[in-house]
Amino acid sequence: SQQGEEDPQALSIQEGENATMNCSYKTSINNLQWYRQNSGRGLVHLILIRSNEREKHSGRLRVTLDTSKKSSSLLITASRAADTASYFCAPSAAGGGNKLTFGTGTQLKVEL
Amino acid sequence: NAGVTQTPKFRVLKTGQSMTLLCAQDMNHEYMYWYRQDPGMGLRLIHYSVGEGTTAKGEVPDGYNVSRLKKQNFLLGLESAAPSQTSVYFCASVPTSGYNEQFFGPGTRLTVL
């Protein structure tokens, strides 16, 4: 498995604005996943993008993947206070027990 | 379905004491994982299991042992707790090898004094 590194480490925006978080990784992947963690809670899966996909949407979430640059981005549109959380990317290589390695995350704060 | 549950939710230990954390899932998932999360850090994999009766080491296995005697349960043991093991422990599960999303439990907050 390999670790994703999220950028920025912290992001503060106003409700209604868009939030963009980036993820970089080092080696070839099978897929890349994004998770959300509310304070003191377990992680919740948001979206998965496979290595042969370039963009994927789910509700207000848009994920892009550029395998040539080994990077991904997560866009949350029209953010809400309830989106306040930490966001982690988890690149996954093929095989190996489906292990994931998480970076330190992006702490998003959406203010009213 | 209760999903993934963890017992206990909180625990305080003294250095040298032992304890077992229980992870249970009622979704008939094959794969299970134990992670630890330290302040300001991502999750680090301790041990994992790809099926009943199997276990394997993750990124930070030292000081921990695990067992998967029943498919629905994954136990994490600390034989002699150390302050460095103060952390929040998360369990996760995955249905099968072809399924990628991990389902997480609510966590166990452990303090070792």
HADDOCK unambig.tbl for C-alpha pairs under 7 A between the chains (distance, minus, plus):
assign (segid A and resid 41 and name CA) (segid B and resid 106 and name CA) 5.40 0.50 0.50
assign (segid A and resid 41 and name CA) (segid B and resid 107 and name CA) 6.73 0.50 0.50
assign (segid A and resid 42 and name CA) (segid B and resid 90 and name CA) 6.86 0.50 0.50
assign (segid A and resid 42 and name CA) (segid B and resid 104 and name CA) 5.62 0.50 0.50
assign (segid A and resid 42 and name CA) (segid B and resid 105 and name CA) 5.70 0.50 0.50
assign (segid A and resid 42 and name CA) (segid B and resid 106 and name CA) 4.63 0.50 0.50
assign (segid A and resid 42 and name CA) (segid B and resid 107 and name CA) 6.05 0.50 0.50
assign (segid A and resid 43 and name CA) (segid B and resid 104 and name CA) 5.83 0.50 0.50
assign (segid A and resid 44 and name CA) (segid B and resid 104 and name CA) 6.84 0.50 0.50
assign (segid A and resid 45 and name CA) (segid B and resid 101 and name CA) 6.47 0.50 0.50
assign (segid A and resid 45 and name CA) (segid B and resid 102 and name CA) 6.94 0.50 0.50
assign (segid A and resid 97 and name CA) (segid B and resid 50 and name CA) 6.31 0.50 0.50
assign (segid A and resid 97 and name CA) (segid B and resid 97 and name CA) 6.81 0.50 0.50
assign (segid A and resid 98 and name CA) (segid B and resid 97 and name CA) 6.59 0.50 0.50
assign (segid A and resid 98 and name CA) (segid B and resid 100 and name CA) 6.53 0.50 0.50
assign (segid A and resid 101 and name CA) (segid B and resid 44 and name CA) 6.69 0.50 0.50
assign (segid A and resid 102 and name CA) (segid B and resid 42 and name CA) 5.26 0.50 0.50
assign (segid A and resid 102 and name CA) (segid B and resid 43 and name CA) 5.57 0.50 0.50
assign (segid A and resid 102 and name CA) (segid B and resid 44 and name CA) 7.00 0.50 0.50
assign (segid A and resid 103 and name CA) (segid B and resid 42 and name CA) 4.93 0.50 0.50
assign (segid A and resid 104 and name CA) (segid B and resid 40 and name CA) 6.49 0.50 0.50
assign (segid A and resid 104 and name CA) (segid B and resid 41 and name CA) 4.62 0.50 0.50
assign (segid A and resid 104 and name CA) (segid B and resid 42 and name CA) 4.17 0.50 0.50
assign (segid A and resid 105 and name CA) (segid B and resid 42 and name CA) 6.41 0.50 0.50
